[in-house]
Amino acid sequence: MAKGPIVVYVYANCSTCRDAIAWLKEHRVSFTEKAIYTDPPSRPELQRMLDHQGGNLRKLFNTSGLVYRELGLAAKLPQMSTAEALALLAANGRLVKRPFVLGPTVGLVGFAPQTWACLV
């Protein structure tokens, strides 16, 4: 069970994000919703998420997104420093994997109900 405030970064036109929000409401999980494109996660939040993802930067990126492909990040990301990658994510919410859920003891990217069970 997640302790403390949960923040969920979503894109309103994303069906996966809508499914995730519906799941949270159905399971009566208290959360604050933020628009990932206009209010992306901060560098400290991204660092916390990176820690939850075992240091795997690629898990934080929306690898199927247009901006990711346009910037050629599949080739560039392996050579980027963590600081460079986090700065890029903090500057452009379109690059961040969504939904992006962060709480005091939890960090989840993408929506998988079996994984999200830790929130209830």
Secondary structure, 3 states (H helix, E strand, C coil): CCCCCCEEEECCCCHHHHHHHHHHHHCCCCCEEEECCCCCCCHHHHHHHHHHCCCCHHHHECCCCHHHHHCCHHHHHHHCCHHHHHHHHHHCHHHECCCEEECCCCEEECCCHHHHHHHC
